[in-house]
Each structure stands twice: as C-alpha cells, then as structure tokens.
Amino acid sequence: MPPLLRTAGESLAFDCALEWVAELIGEGSAHELRDVDTAATVSVSVEPARRAFDTRGWCRLARGAWHRDG
C-alpha cells in the first residue's frame, strides 16, 4: 500500500513516480506519511508524463481539479 497521510478526517494515499516530488510530499507533510493497512479516502497520483489526464466523464471539483469514483 502507498504511504498515507491522515488529516482533516481524510486519509490521503500518495503514489509518486518521481523521487524528487516524493521528497517534497514528505517534507510538506512534516514527514507524517505512514505505511498503514487502511483504505484511503483520497488518492494522489504523480506520474512522470507531462501530458494532461483524460478527464472526459469526470466531475469538476474545483478550478483545475476533477474527480471520479474509483
């Protein structure tokens, strides 16, 4: 399981393909990421590609952010 950060009633899972970004996430989370066997309520994926995600059919969450089930 990817490391989790519990905050504001949410469990954020981070899957990061870029080591330098993973280091920034760890630093920004005050190194509170934990390997626990708990389901995440929010998943964050950082991919090495520099192209946009295909968001067709997703619901707009906020400016520049979309969401979908699953």
Protein Blocks (a to p, Z undefined) as FASTA:
>chain_A
ZZdddeehiacddddfbfklmmmmmmmnoopaccdddddfbdcdddfbfcdcdfehiacf
bghiacdeZZ
